[in-house]
């Protein structure tokens, strides 16, 4: 089985170069977070998990699964170090992925109020860039 069938796509974030965060990376410097079928519909996270197992893909760490939970209740888990890839400073935030009735309903992102996006690349010369790997 090929990773992708005709018309499908998988999306992720390349973390080799620091943009807004520095990471400790012990695996390939890419995290895959979404799969879209040929009809451009998001696949459920469980399907992405199956692809991750079959093809050795790095996925984002899941902080919670189940009923609704307050952001404040998740914050203690946000800074935990994990195998593979973890931020060496306070993480940017978290993404809520809501799946209902057998499909992805919506995504929402919570970002720390003090997060400075692009602080390692905006206004920097090439010689000043920081690499995570």
Backbone as XML, in Angstrom:
<?xml version="1.0"?>
<chain id="A" units="angstrom">
  <residue number="1" name="UNK">
    <atom name="N" x="0.841" y="-1.194" z="0.000"/>
    <atom name="CA" x="0.000" y="0.000" z="0.000"/>
    <atom name="C" x="0.880" y="1.249" z="0.000"/>
  </residue>
  <residue number="2" name="UNK">
    <atom name="N" x="0.586" y="2.171" z="-0.885"/>
    <atom name="CA" x="1.284" y="3.449" z="-0.907"/>
    <atom name="C" x="0.745" y="4.335" z="0.212"/>
  </residue>
  <residue number="3" name="UNK">
    <atom name="N" x="1.590" y="5.238" z="0.695"/>
    <atom name="CA" x="1.159" y="6.161" z="1.743"/>
    <atom name="C" x="-0.045" y="6.961" z="1.294"/>
  </residue>
  <residue number="4" name="UNK">
    <atom name="N" x="-0.012" y="7.471" z="0.074"/>
    <atom name="CA" x="-1.101" y="8.297" z="-0.436"/>
    <atom name="C" x="-1.656" y="7.725" z="-1.728"/>
  </residue>
  <residue number="5" name="UNK">
    <atom name="N" x="-2.951" y="7.753" z="-1.821"/>
    <atom name="CA" x="-3.619" y="7.387" z="-3.063"/>
    <atom name="C" x="-3.758" y="8.651" z="-3.915"/>
  </residue>
  <residue number="6" name="UNK">
    <atom name="N" x="-4.113" y="8.509" z="-5.161"/>
    <atom name="CA" x="-4.275" y="9.633" z="-6.057"/>
    <atom name="C" x="-5.268" y="10.643" z="-5.469"/>
  </residue>
  <residue number="7" name="UNK">
    <atom name="N" x="-4.865" y="11.907" z="-5.376"/>
    <atom name="CA" x="-5.733" y="12.969" z="-4.877"/>
    <atom name="C" x="-5.647" y="13.205" z="-3.381"/>
  </residue>
  <residue number="8" name="UNK">
    <atom name="N" x="-5.011" y="12.315" z="-2.626"/>
    <atom name="CA" x="-4.869" y="12.504" z="-1.180"/>
    <atom name="C" x="-3.657" y="13.370" z="-0.879"/>
  </residue>
  <residue number="9" name="UNK">
    <atom name="N" x="-3.635" y="13.941" z="0.311"/>
    <atom name="CA" x="-2.452" y="14.690" z="0.755"/>
    <atom name="C" x="-2.317" y="14.572" z="2.258"/>
  </residue>
  <residue number="10" name="UNK">
    <atom name="N" x="-1.108" y="14.762" z="2.709"/>
    <atom name="CA" x="-0.809" y="14.740" z="4.139"/>
    <atom name="C" x="-0.064" y="16.032" z="4.448"/>
  </residue>
  <residue number="11" name="UNK">
    <atom name="N" x="-0.382" y="16.641" z="5.575"/>
    <atom name="CA" x="0.242" y="17.917" z="5.923"/>
    <atom name="C" x="1.030" y="17.786" z="7.215"/>
  </residue>
  <residue number="12" name="UNK">
    <atom name="N" x="2.049" y="18.601" z="7.329"/>
    <atom name="CA" x="2.896" y="18.556" z="8.507"/>
    <atom name="C" x="3.696" y="19.824" z="8.644"/>
  </residue>
  <residue number="13" name="UNK">
    <atom name="N" x="4.575" y="19.820" z="9.620"/>
    <atom name="CA" x="5.437" y="20.977" z="9.862"/>
    <atom name="C" x="6.879" y="20.514" z="9.941"/>
  </residue>
  <residue number="14" name="UNK">
    <atom name="N" x="7.714" y="21.163" z="9.140"/>
    <atom name="CA" x="9.149" y="20.890" z="9.107"/>
    <atom name="C" x="9.791" y="21.689" z="10.227"/>
  </residue>
  <residue number="15" name="UNK">
    <atom name="N" x="10.482" y="21.016" z="11.130"/>
    <atom name="CA" x="11.005" y="21.656" z="12.329"/>
    <atom name="C" x="12.531" y="21.755" z="12.361"/>
  </residue>
  <residue number="16" name="UNK">
    <atom name="N" x="13.185" y="21.512" z="11.245"/>
    <atom name="CA" x="14.644" y="21.538" z="11.228"/>
    <atom name="C" x="15.195" y="22.909" z="11.602"/>
  </residue>
  <residue number="17" name="UNK">
    <atom name="N" x="14.536" y="23.960" z="11.156"/>
    <atom name="CA" x="14.980" y="25.319" z="11.455"/>
    <atom name="C" x="14.040" y="25.938" z="12.473"/>
  </residue>
  <residue number="18" name="UNK">
    <atom name="N" x="14.601" y="26.613" z="13.470"/>
    <atom name="CA" x="13.786" y="27.280" z="14.488"/>
    <atom name="C" x="13.112" y="28.512" z="13.887"/>
  </residue>
  <residue number="19" name="UNK">
    <atom name="N" x="11.816" y="28.635" z="14.093"/>
    <atom name="CA" x="11.061" y="29.815" z="13.665"/>
    <atom name="C" x="10.622" y="30.599" z="14.899"/>
  </residue>
  <residue number="20" name="UNK">
    <atom name="N" x="9.752" y="30.002" z="15.694"/>
    <atom name="CA" x="9.278" y="30.647" z="16.913"/>
    <atom name="C" x="9.637" y="29.870" z="18.162"/>
  </residue>
  <residue number="21" name="UNK">
    <atom name="N" x="10.126" y="28.657" z="17.978"/>
    <atom name="CA" x="10.525" y="27.780" z="19.093"/>
    <atom name="C" x="11.780" y="27.010" z="18.731"/>
  </residue>
  <residue number="22" name="UNK">
    <atom name="N" x="12.531" y="26.665" z="19.755"/>
    <atom name="CA" x="13.644" y="25.743" z="19.586"/>
    <atom name="C" x="13.159" y="24.376" z="20.059"/>
  </residue>
  <residue number="23" name="UNK">
    <atom name="N" x="13.586" y="23.333" z="19.364"/>
    <atom name="CA" x="13.189" y="21.971" z="19.690"/>
    <atom name="C" x="14.405" y="21.089" z="19.903"/>
  </residue>
  <residue number="24" name="UNK">
    <atom name="N" x="14.254" y="20.098" z="20.747"/>
    <atom name="CA" x="15.195" y="19.002" z="20.845"/>
    <atom name="C" x="14.610" y="17.914" z="19.953"/>
  </residue>
  <residue number="25" name="UNK">
    <atom name="N" x="15.345" y="17.501" z="18.950"/>
    <atom name="CA" x="14.816" y="16.558" z="17.969"/>
    <atom name="C" x="15.732" y="15.339" z="17.890"/>
  </residue>
  <residue number="26" name="UNK">
    <atom name="N" x="15.159" y="14.172" z="18.200"/>
    <atom name="CA" x="15.909" y="12.914" z="18.163"/>
    <atom name="C" x="15.437" y="12.001" z="17.031"/>
  </residue>
  <residue number="27" name="UNK">
    <atom name="N" x="14.491" y="12.469" z="16.226"/>
    <atom name="CA" x="13.930" y="11.695" z="15.115"/>
    <atom name="C" x="13.945" y="12.595" z="13.883"/>
  </residue>
  <residue number="28" name="UNK">
    <atom name="N" x="13.284" y="12.172" z="12.807"/>
    <atom name="CA" x="13.172" y="13.034" z="11.632"/>
    <atom name="C" x="12.497" y="14.344" z="12.038"/>
  </residue>
  <residue number="29" name="UNK">
    <atom name="N" x="12.974" y="15.486" z="11.543"/>
    <atom name="CA" x="12.462" y="16.783" z="12.000"/>
    <atom name="C" x="11.170" y="17.234" z="11.318"/>
  </residue>
  <residue number="30" name="UNK">
    <atom name="N" x="10.198" y="16.337" z="11.261"/>
    <atom name="CA" x="8.905" y="16.702" z="10.686"/>
    <atom name="C" x="7.806" y="16.036" z="11.505"/>
  </residue>
  <residue number="31" name="UNK">
    <atom name="N" x="6.740" y="16.780" z="11.717"/>
    <atom name="CA" x="5.569" y="16.270" z="12.435"/>
    <atom name="C" x="4.383" y="16.364" z="11.487"/>
  </residue>
  <residue number="32" name="UNK">
    <atom name="N" x="3.702" y="15.243" z="11.287"/>
    <atom name="CA" x="2.522" y="15.207" z="10.423"/>
    <atom name="C" x="1.274" y="15.354" z="11.285"/>
  </residue>
  <residue number="33" name="UNK">
    <atom name="N" x="0.381" y="16.235" z="10.891"/>
    <atom name="CA" x="-0.784" y="16.485" z="11.732"/>
    <atom name="C" x="-2.125" y="16.364" z="11.024"/>
  </residue>
  <residue number="34" name="UNK">
    <atom name="N" x="-2.138" y="16.121" z="9.715"/>
    <atom name="CA" x="-3.427" y="16.003" z="9.046"/>
    <atom name="C" x="-3.309" y="15.199" z="7.766"/>
  </residue>
  <residue number="35" name="UNK">
    <atom name="N" x="-4.388" y="14.527" z="7.423"/>
    <atom name="CA" x="-4.516" y="13.785" z="6.169"/>
    <atom name="C" x="-5.830" y="14.201" z="5.531"/>
  </residue>
  <residue number="36" name="UNK">
    <atom name="N" x="-5.793" y="14.447" z="4.240"/>
    <atom name="CA" x="-6.992" y="14.809" z="3.486"/>
    <atom name="C" x="-7.214" y="13.763" z="2.415"/>
  </residue>
  <residue number="37" name="UNK">
    <atom name="N" x="-8.459" y="13.324" z="2.275"/>
    <atom name="CA" x="-8.775" y="12.340" z="1.245"/>
    <atom name="C" x="-8.892" y="13.033" z="-0.116"/>
  </residue>
  <residue number="38" name="UNK">
    <atom name="N" x="-9.203" y="12.256" z="-1.139"/>
    <atom name="CA" x="-9.277" y="12.798" z="-2.504"/>
    <atom name="C" x="-10.390" y="13.821" z="-2.673"/>
  </residue>
  <residue number="39" name="UNK">
    <atom name="N" x="-11.357" y="13.822" z="-1.760"/>
    <atom name="CA" x="-12.453" y="14.812" z="-1.795"/>
    <atom name="C" x="-12.125" y="16.032" z="-0.931"/>
  </residue>
  <residue number="40" name="UNK">
    <atom name="N" x="-10.855" y="16.139" z="-0.490"/>
    <atom name="CA" x="-10.358" y="17.248" z="0.324"/>
    <atom name="C" x="-11.035" y="17.324" z="1.696"/>
  </residue>
  <residue number="41" name="UNK">
    <atom name="N" x="-11.436" y="16.187" z="2.235"/>
    <atom name="CA" x="-12.007" y="16.127" z="3.578"/>
    <atom name="C" x="-10.953" y="15.593" z="4.537"/>
  </residue>
  <residue number="42" name="UNK">
    <atom name="N" x="-10.890" y="16.189" z="5.722"/>
    <atom name="CA" x="-9.954" y="15.718" z="6.740"/>
    <atom name="C" x="-10.325" y="14.315" z="7.188"/>
  </residue>
  <residue number="43" name="UNK">
    <atom name="N" x="-9.316" y="13.488" z="7.341"/>
    <atom name="CA" x="-9.523" y="12.150" z="7.882"/>
    <atom name="C" x="-9.493" y="12.225" z="9.407"/>
  </residue>
  <residue number="44" name="UNK">
    <atom name="N" x="-10.132" y="11.250" z="10.041"/>
    <atom name="CA" x="-10.101" y="11.194" z="11.498"/>
    <atom name="C" x="-8.667" y="10.935" z="11.970"/>
  </residue>
  <residue number="45" name="UNK">
    <atom name="N" x="-8.379" y="11.374" z="13.178"/>
    <atom name="CA" x="-7.022" y="11.246" z="13.719"/>
    <atom name="C" x="-6.614" y="9.776" z="13.826"/>
  </residue>
  <residue number="46" name="UNK">
    <atom name="N" x="-7.562" y="8.890" z="14.087"/>
    <atom name="CA" x="-7.236" y="7.468" z="14.172"/>
    <atom name="C" x="-6.664" y="6.955" z="12.849"/>
  </residue>
  <residue number="47" name="UNK">
    <atom name="N" x="-7.166" y="7.450" z="11.725"/>
    <atom name="CA" x="-6.635" y="7.028" z="10.429"/>
    <atom name="C" x="-5.201" y="7.533" z="10.268"/>
  </residue>
  <residue number="48" name="UNK">
    <atom name="N" x="-4.960" y="8.774" z="10.655"/>
    <atom name="CA" x="-3.602" y="9.309" z="10.600"/>
    <atom name="C" x="-2.689" y="8.472" z="11.499"/>
  </residue>
  <residue number="49" name="UNK">
    <atom name="N" x="-3.208" y="8.052" z="12.645"/>
    <atom name="CA" x="-2.442" y="7.191" z="13.544"/>
    <atom name="C" x="-2.090" y="5.864" z="12.895"/>
  </residue>
  <residue number="50" name="UNK">
    <atom name="N" x="-3.015" y="5.296" z="12.132"/>
    <atom name="CA" x="-2.735" y="4.055" z="11.405"/>
    <atom name="C" x="-1.618" y="4.268" z="10.389"/>
  </residue>
  <residue number="51" name="UNK">
    <atom name="N" x="-1.669" y="5.388" z="9.671"/>
    <atom name="CA" x="-0.608" y="5.704" z="8.717"/>
    <atom name="C" x="0.731" y="5.872" z="9.437"/>
  </residue>
  <residue number="52" name="UNK">
    <atom name="N" x="0.694" y="6.501" z="10.605"/>
    <atom name="CA" x="1.915" y="6.716" z="11.379"/>
    <atom name="C" x="2.559" y="5.389" z="11.763"/>
  </residue>
  <residue number="53" name="UNK">
    <atom name="N" x="1.742" y="4.433" z="12.168"/>
    <atom name="CA" x="2.272" y="3.125" z="12.544"/>
    <atom name="C" x="2.832" y="2.409" z="11.319"/>
  </residue>
  <residue number="54" name="UNK">
    <atom name="N" x="2.094" y="2.423" z="10.230"/>
    <atom name="CA" x="2.514" y="1.703" z="9.026"/>
    <atom name="C" x="3.760" y="2.299" z="8.381"/>
  </residue>
  <residue number="55" name="UNK">
    <atom name="N" x="3.913" y="3.636" z="8.450"/>
    <atom name="CA" x="5.003" y="4.299" z="7.726"/>
    <atom name="C" x="6.004" y="5.009" z="8.630"/>
  </residue>
  <residue number="56" name="UNK">
    <atom name="N" x="5.869" y="4.858" z="9.929"/>
    <atom name="CA" x="6.819" y="5.465" z="10.864"/>
    <atom name="C" x="6.761" y="6.981" z="10.902"/>
  </residue>
  <residue number="57" name="UNK">
    <atom name="N" x="5.570" y="7.554" z="10.781"/>
    <atom name="CA" x="5.418" y="9.007" z="10.796"/>
    <atom name="C" x="5.388" y="9.538" z="12.220"/>
  </residue>
  <residue number="58" name="UNK">
    <atom name="N" x="5.977" y="10.695" z="12.425"/>
    <atom name="CA" x="5.951" y="11.377" z="13.719"/>
    <atom name="C" x="4.690" y="12.231" z="13.775"/>
  </residue>
  <residue number="59" name="UNK">
    <atom name="N" x="3.856" y="12.017" z="14.804"/>
    <atom name="CA" x="2.631" y="12.797" z="14.988"/>
    <atom name="C" x="2.785" y="13.724" z="16.180"/>
  </residue>
  <residue number="60" name="UNK">
    <atom name="N" x="1.952" y="14.766" z="16.266"/>
    <atom name="CA" x="1.986" y="15.610" z="17.457"/>
    <atom name="C" x="1.525" y="14.806" z="18.678"/>
  </residue>
  <residue number="61" name="UNK">
    <atom name="N" x="2.004" y="15.201" z="19.826"/>
    <atom name="CA" x="1.631" y="14.533" z="21.068"/>
    <atom name="C" x="0.182" y="14.847" z="21.396"/>
  </residue>
  <residue number="62" name="UNK">
    <atom name="N" x="-0.582" y="13.832" z="21.747"/>
    <atom name="CA" x="-1.971" y="14.032" z="22.142"/>
    <atom name="C" x="-2.006" y="14.328" z="23.642"/>
  </residue>
  <residue number="63" name="UNK">
    <atom name="N" x="-2.585" y="15.464" z="23.999"/>
    <atom name="CA" x="-2.673" y="15.863" z="25.405"/>
    <atom name="C" x="-3.911" y="15.304" z="26.087"/>
  </residue>
  <residue number="64" name="UNK">
    <atom name="N" x="-4.969" y="15.079" z="25.317"/>
    <atom name="CA" x="-6.237" y="14.627" z="25.894"/>
    <atom name="C" x="-7.102" y="14.024" z="24.807"/>
  </residue>
  <residue number="65" name="UNK">
    <atom name="N" x="-7.878" y="13.038" z="25.200"/>
    <atom name="CA" x="-8.857" y="12.450" z="24.290"/>
    <atom name="C" x="-10.109" y="12.179" z="25.108"/>
  </residue>
  <residue number="66" name="UNK">
    <atom name="N" x="-11.234" y="12.607" z="24.602"/>
    <atom name="CA" x="-12.484" y="12.365" z="25.320"/>
    <atom name="C" x="-13.335" y="13.611" z="25.369"/>
  </residue>
  <residue number="67" name="UNK">
    <atom name="N" x="-14.074" y="13.735" z="26.433"/>
    <atom name="CA" x="-14.998" y="14.863" z="26.595"/>
    <atom name="C" x="-14.245" y="16.180" z="26.698"/>
  </residue>
  <residue number="68" name="UNK">
    <atom name="N" x="-14.980" y="17.273" z="26.566"/>
    <atom name="CA" x="-14.388" y="18.617" z="26.619"/>
    <atom name="C" x="-13.572" y="18.803" z="27.893"/>
  </residue>
  <residue number="69" name="UNK">
    <atom name="N" x="-12.505" y="19.579" z="27.775"/>
    <atom name="CA" x="-11.632" y="19.855" z="28.906"/>
    <atom name="C" x="-11.152" y="21.301" z="28.798"/>
  </residue>
  <residue number="70" name="UNK">
    <atom name="N" x="-10.965" y="21.953" z="29.927"/>
    <atom name="CA" x="-10.500" y="23.338" z="29.942"/>
    <atom name="C" x="-9.024" y="23.418" z="29.564"/>
  </residue>
  <residue number="71" name="UNK">
    <atom name="N" x="-8.671" y="24.479" z="28.889"/>
    <atom name="CA" x="-7.275" y="24.716" z="28.535"/>
    <atom name="C" x="-6.401" y="24.705" z="29.779"/>
  </residue>
  <residue number="72" name="UNK">
    <atom name="N" x="-6.845" y="25.346" z="30.851"/>
    <atom name="CA" x="-6.057" y="25.394" z="32.088"/>
    <atom name="C" x="-5.754" y="23.999" z="32.636"/>
  </residue>
  <residue number="73" name="UNK">
    <atom name="N" x="-6.646" y="23.052" z="32.402"/>
    <atom name="CA" x="-6.423" y="21.691" z="32.880"/>
    <atom name="C" x="-5.382" y="20.949" z="32.048"/>
  </residue>
  <residue number="74" name="UNK">
    <atom name="N" x="-5.140" y="21.412" z="30.833"/>
    <atom name="CA" x="-4.152" y="20.778" z="29.956"/>
    <atom name="C" x="-2.760" y="21.393" z="30.080"/>
  </residue>
  <residue number="75" name="UNK">
    <atom name="N" x="-2.678" y="22.613" z="30.561"/>
    <atom name="CA" x="-1.390" y="23.317" z="30.597"/>
    <atom name="C" x="-0.283" y="22.552" z="31.324"/>
  </residue>
  <residue number="76" name="UNK">
    <atom name="N" x="-0.548" y="21.870" z="32.437"/>
    <atom name="CA" x="0.550" y="21.128" z="33.085"/>
    <atom name="C" x="1.156" y="20.055" z="32.179"/>
  </residue>
  <residue number="77" name="UNK">
    <atom name="N" x="0.364" y="19.477" z="31.286"/>
    <atom name="CA" x="0.866" y="18.442" z="30.375"/>
    <atom name="C" x="1.564" y="19.015" z="29.154"/>
  </residue>
  <residue number="78" name="UNK">
    <atom name="N" x="1.346" y="20.286" z="28.885"/>
    <atom name="CA" x="1.892" y="20.898" z="27.675"/>
    <atom name="C" x="3.413" y="20.910" z="27.680"/>
  </residue>
  <residue number="79" name="UNK">
    <atom name="N" x="4.017" y="21.116" z="28.838"/>
    <atom name="CA" x="5.469" y="21.243" z="28.912"/>
    <atom name="C" x="6.203" y="19.944" z="29.197"/>
  </residue>
  <residue number="80" name="UNK">
    <atom name="N" x="5.501" y="18.814" z="29.255"/>
    <atom name="CA" x="6.156" y="17.542" z="29.517"/>
    <atom name="C" x="7.040" y="17.147" z="28.339"/>
  </residue>
  <residue number="81" name="UNK">
    <atom name="N" x="8.214" y="16.636" z="28.648"/>
    <atom name="CA" x="9.103" y="16.165" z="27.596"/>
    <atom name="C" x="8.653" y="14.778" z="27.157"/>
  </residue>
  <residue number="82" name="UNK">
    <atom name="N" x="8.811" y="14.516" z="25.874"/>
    <atom name="CA" x="8.426" y="13.220" z="25.320"/>
    <atom name="C" x="9.555" y="12.685" z="24.462"/>
  </residue>
  <residue number="83" name="UNK">
    <atom name="N" x="9.408" y="11.464" z="24.032"/>
    <atom name="CA" x="10.390" y="10.883" z="23.120"/>
    <atom name="C" x="10.270" y="11.552" z="21.754"/>
  </residue>
  <residue number="84" name="UNK">
    <atom name="N" x="11.375" y="11.699" z="21.076"/>
    <atom name="CA" x="11.354" y="12.172" z="19.703"/>
    <atom name="C" x="11.567" y="13.653" z="19.524"/>
  </residue>
  <residue number="85" name="UNK">
    <atom name="N" x="10.527" y="14.443" z="19.770"/>
    <atom name="CA" x="10.593" y="15.895" z="19.565"/>
    <atom name="C" x="9.901" y="16.583" z="20.737"/>
  </residue>
  <residue number="86" name="UNK">
    <atom name="N" x="10.574" y="17.574" z="21.312"/>
    <atom name="CA" x="9.922" y="18.398" z="22.324"/>
    <atom name="C" x="10.542" y="19.784" z="22.330"/>
  </residue>
  <residue number="87" name="UNK">
    <atom name="N" x="9.733" y="20.759" z="22.706"/>
    <atom name="CA" x="10.199" y="22.143" z="22.759"/>
    <atom name="C" x="11.159" y="22.318" z="23.932"/>
  </residue>
  <residue number="88" name="UNK">
    <atom name="N" x="12.222" y="23.087" z="23.714"/>
    <atom name="CA" x="13.177" y="23.355" z="24.788"/>
    <atom name="C" x="12.773" y="24.600" z="25.579"/>
  </residue>
  <residue number="89" name="UNK">
    <atom name="N" x="11.700" y="25.229" z="25.157"/>
    <atom name="CA" x="11.138" y="26.378" z="25.859"/>
    <atom name="C" x="9.624" y="26.169" z="25.916"/>
  </residue>
  <residue number="90" name="UNK">
    <atom name="N" x="8.888" y="27.081" z="26.520"/>
    <atom name="CA" x="7.443" y="26.889" z="26.625"/>
    <atom name="C" x="6.826" y="26.730" z="25.243"/>
  </residue>
  <residue number="91" name="UNK">
    <atom name="N" x="6.075" y="25.639" z="25.025"/>
    <atom name="CA" x="5.449" y="25.420" z="23.716"/>
    <atom name="C" x="4.522" y="26.568" z="23.325"/>
  </residue>
  <residue number="92" name="UNK">
    <atom name="N" x="4.333" y="26.696" z="22.029"/>
    <atom name="CA" x="3.493" y="27.756" z="21.472"/>
    <atom name="C" x="2.060" y="27.679" z="21.981"/>
  </residue>
  <residue number="93" name="UNK">
    <atom name="N" x="1.516" y="26.504" z="22.039"/>
    <atom name="CA" x="0.127" y="26.337" z="22.454"/>
    <atom name="C" x="-0.353" y="24.940" z="22.138"/>
  </residue>
  <residue number="94" name="UNK">
    <atom name="N" x="-1.627" y="24.821" z="21.812"/>
    <atom name="CA" x="-2.189" y="23.505" z="21.513"/>
    <atom name="C" x="-3.334" y="23.638" z="20.518"/>
  </residue>
  <residue number="95" name="UNK">
    <atom name="N" x="-3.570" y="22.551" z="19.810"/>
    <atom name="CA" x="-4.653" y="22.502" z="18.836"/>
    <atom name="C" x="-5.729" y="21.566" z="19.363"/>
  </residue>
  <residue number="96" name="UNK">
    <atom name="N" x="-6.945" y="22.050" z="19.336"/>
    <atom name="CA" x="-8.104" y="21.217" z="19.666"/>
    <atom name="C" x="-8.649" y="20.675" z="18.353"/>
  </residue>
  <residue number="97" name="UNK">
    <atom name="N" x="-8.830" y="19.382" z="18.312"/>
    <atom name="CA" x="-9.375" y="18.723" z="17.119"/>
    <atom name="C" x="-10.667" y="18.052" z="17.564"/>
  </residue>
  <residue number="98" name="UNK">
    <atom name="N" x="-11.778" y="18.508" z="17.064"/>
    <atom name="CA" x="-13.076" y="17.993" z="17.484"/>
    <atom name="C" x="-13.637" y="17.099" z="16.381"/>
  </residue>
  <residue number="99" name="UNK">
    <atom name="N" x="-13.827" y="15.836" z="16.735"/>
    <atom name="CA" x="-14.384" y="14.855" z="15.805"/>
    <atom name="C" x="-15.711" y="14.372" z="16.379"/>
  </residue>
  <residue number="100" name="UNK">
    <atom name="N" x="-16.747" y="14.479" z="15.575"/>
    <atom name="CA" x="-18.080" y="14.037" z="15.988"/>
    <atom name="C" x="-18.774" y="13.369" z="14.811"/>
  </residue>
  <residue number="101" name="UNK">
    <atom name="N" x="-19.620" y="12.417" z="15.145"/>
    <atom name="CA" x="-20.433" y="11.734" z="14.128"/>
    <atom name="C" x="-19.576" y="11.169" z="12.997"/>
  </residue>
  <residue number="102" name="UNK">
    <atom name="N" x="-18.407" y="10.627" z="13.366"/>
    <atom name="CA" x="-17.573" y="9.938" z="12.392"/>
    <atom name="C" x="-16.742" y="10.807" z="11.481"/>
  </residue>
  <residue number="103" name="UNK">
    <atom name="N" x="-16.644" y="12.114" z="11.788"/>
    <atom name="CA" x="-15.833" y="12.987" z="10.932"/>
    <atom name="C" x="-15.240" y="14.121" z="11.765"/>
  </residue>
  <residue number="104" name="UNK">
    <atom name="N" x="-14.295" y="14.823" z="11.153"/>
    <atom name="CA" x="-13.690" y="15.986" z="11.803"/>
    <atom name="C" x="-14.678" y="17.135" z="11.697"/>
  </residue>
  <residue number="105" name="UNK">
    <atom name="N" x="-15.087" y="17.664" z="12.848"/>
    <atom name="CA" x="-16.057" y="18.764" z="12.872"/>
    <atom name="C" x="-15.336" y="20.106" z="12.718"/>
  </residue>
  <residue number="106" name="UNK">
    <atom name="N" x="-14.308" y="20.337" z="13.554"/>
    <atom name="CA" x="-13.537" y="21.575" z="13.439"/>
    <atom name="C" x="-12.248" y="21.451" z="14.227"/>
  </residue>
  <residue number="107" name="UNK">
    <atom name="N" x="-11.322" y="22.388" z="13.956"/>
    <atom name="CA" x="-10.080" y="22.529" z="14.710"/>
    <atom name="C" x="-10.027" y="23.938" z="15.268"/>
  </residue>
  <residue number="108" name="UNK">
    <atom name="N" x="-9.407" y="24.076" z="16.430"/>
    <atom name="CA" x="-9.198" y="25.392" z="17.035"/>
    <atom name="C" x="-7.805" y="25.388" z="17.657"/>
  </residue>
  <residue number="109" name="UNK">
    <atom name="N" x="-7.160" y="26.531" z="17.673"/>
    <atom name="CA" x="-5.812" y="26.616" z="18.220"/>
    <atom name="C" x="-5.765" y="27.636" z="19.342"/>
  </residue>
  <residue number="110" name="UNK">
    <atom name="N" x="-5.169" y="27.228" z="20.460"/>
    <atom name="CA" x="-4.913" y="28.133" z="21.583"/>
    <atom name="C" x="-3.422" y="28.426" z="21.576"/>
  </residue>
  <residue number="111" name="UNK">
    <atom name="N" x="-3.058" y="29.710" z="21.594"/>
    <atom name="CA" x="-1.651" y="30.132" z="21.581"/>
    <atom name="C" x="-1.388" y="30.976" z="22.821"/>
  </residue>
  <residue number="112" name="UNK">
    <atom name="N" x="-0.248" y="30.723" z="23.463"/>
    <atom name="CA" x="0.149" y="31.510" z="24.638"/>
    <atom name="C" x="0.147" y="33.000" z="24.285"/>
  </residue>
  <residue number="113" name="UNK">
    <atom name="N" x="-0.322" y="33.825" z="25.182"/>
    <atom name="CA" x="-0.389" y="35.267" z="24.925"/>
    <atom name="C" x="1.000" y="35.889" z="24.793"/>
  </residue>
  <residue number="114" name="UNK">
    <atom name="N" x="2.022" y="35.258" z="25.380"/>
    <atom name="CA" x="3.377" y="35.812" z="25.300"/>
    <atom name="C" x="4.233" y="35.163" z="24.208"/>
  </residue>
  <residue number="115" name="UNK">
    <atom name="N" x="3.624" y="34.332" z="23.370"/>
    <atom name="CA" x="4.387" y="33.670" z="22.310"/>
    <atom name="C" x="4.766" y="34.678" z="21.238"/>
  </residue>
  <residue number="116" name="UNK">
    <atom name="N" x="6.017" y="34.650" z="20.827"/>
    <atom name="CA" x="6.527" y="35.566" z="19.804"/>
    <atom name="C" x="6.799" y="34.777" z="18.517"/>
  </residue>
  <residue number="117" name="UNK">
    <atom name="N" x="5.844" y="34.806" z="17.621"/>
    <atom name="CA" x="5.967" y="34.061" z="16.364"/>
    <atom name="C" x="7.135" y="34.589" z="15.534"/>
  </residue>
  <residue number="118" name="UNK">
    <atom name="N" x="7.922" y="33.678" z="14.980"/>
    <atom name="CA" x="8.997" y="34.040" z="14.069"/>
    <atom name="C" x="10.198" y="34.711" z="14.709"/>
  </residue>
  <residue number="119" name="UNK">
    <atom name="N" x="10.326" y="34.647" z="16.030"/>
    <atom name="CA" x="11.411" y="35.390" z="16.690"/>
    <atom name="C" x="12.812" y="34.927" z="16.288"/>
  </residue>
  <residue number="120" name="UNK">
    <atom name="N" x="12.929" y="33.713" z="15.740"/>
    <atom name="CA" x="14.247" y="33.221" z="15.337"/>
    <atom name="C" x="14.537" y="33.409" z="13.849"/>
  </residue>
  <residue number="121" name="UNK">
    <atom name="N" x="13.580" y="33.966" z="13.098"/>
    <atom name="CA" x="13.837" y="34.162" z="11.660"/>
    <atom name="C" x="13.547" y="35.569" z="11.167"/>
  </residue>
  <residue number="122" name="UNK">
    <atom name="N" x="12.576" y="36.254" z="11.764"/>
    <atom name="CA" x="12.191" y="37.580" z="11.271"/>
    <atom name="C" x="13.313" y="38.579" z="11.561"/>
  </residue>
  <residue number="123" name="UNK">
    <atom name="N" x="13.782" y="39.232" z="10.512"/>
    <atom name="CA" x="14.827" y="40.230" z="10.643"/>
    <atom name="C" x="16.212" y="39.654" z="10.881"/>
  </residue>
  <residue number="124" name="UNK">
    <atom name="N" x="16.391" y="38.356" z="10.674"/>
    <atom name="CA" x="17.685" y="37.714" z="10.923"/>
    <atom name="C" x="18.431" y="37.499" z="9.607"/>
  </residue>
  <residue number="125" name="UNK">
    <atom name="N" x="19.727" y="37.600" z="9.685"/>
    <atom name="CA" x="20.581" y="37.267" z="8.552"/>
    <atom name="C" x="20.727" y="35.748" z="8.506"/>
  </residue>
  <residue number="126" name="UNK">
    <atom name="N" x="21.081" y="35.223" z="7.339"/>
    <atom name="CA" x="21.213" y="33.773" z="7.199"/>
    <atom name="C" x="22.204" y="33.192" z="8.204"/>
  </residue>
  <residue number="127" name="UNK">
    <atom name="N" x="23.276" y="33.897" z="8.473"/>
    <atom name="CA" x="24.286" y="33.406" z="9.421"/>
    <atom name="C" x="23.771" y="33.375" z="10.859"/>
  </residue>
  <residue number="128" name="UNK">
    <atom name="N" x="22.665" y="34.068" z="11.155"/>
    <atom name="CA" x="22.107" y="34.113" z="12.501"/>
    <atom name="C" x="21.018" y="33.066" z="12.731"/>
  </residue>
  <residue number="129" name="UNK">
    <atom name="N" x="20.615" y="32.355" z="11.684"/>
    <atom name="CA" x="19.533" y="31.392" z="11.811"/>
    <atom name="C" x="19.915" y="30.256" z="12.739"/>
  </residue>
  <residue number="130" name="UNK">
    <atom name="N" x="18.928" y="29.735" z="13.448"/>
    <atom name="CA" x="19.129" y="28.665" z="14.405"/>
    <atom name="C" x="18.517" y="27.389" z="13.841"/>
  </residue>
  <residue number="131" name="UNK">
    <atom name="N" x="19.273" y="26.317" z="13.921"/>
    <atom name="CA" x="18.820" y="25.011" z="13.422"/>
    <atom name="C" x="18.573" y="24.091" z="14.607"/>
  </residue>
  <residue number="132" name="UNK">
    <atom name="N" x="17.457" y="23.379" z="14.567"/>
    <atom name="CA" x="17.122" y="22.417" z="15.608"/>
    <atom name="C" x="17.829" y="21.081" z="15.423"/>
  </residue>
  <residue number="133" name="UNK">
    <atom name="N" x="18.343" y="20.863" z="14.235"/>
    <atom name="CA" x="19.067" y="19.604" z="13.954"/>
    <atom name="C" x="20.439" y="19.920" z="13.393"/>
  </residue>
</chain>
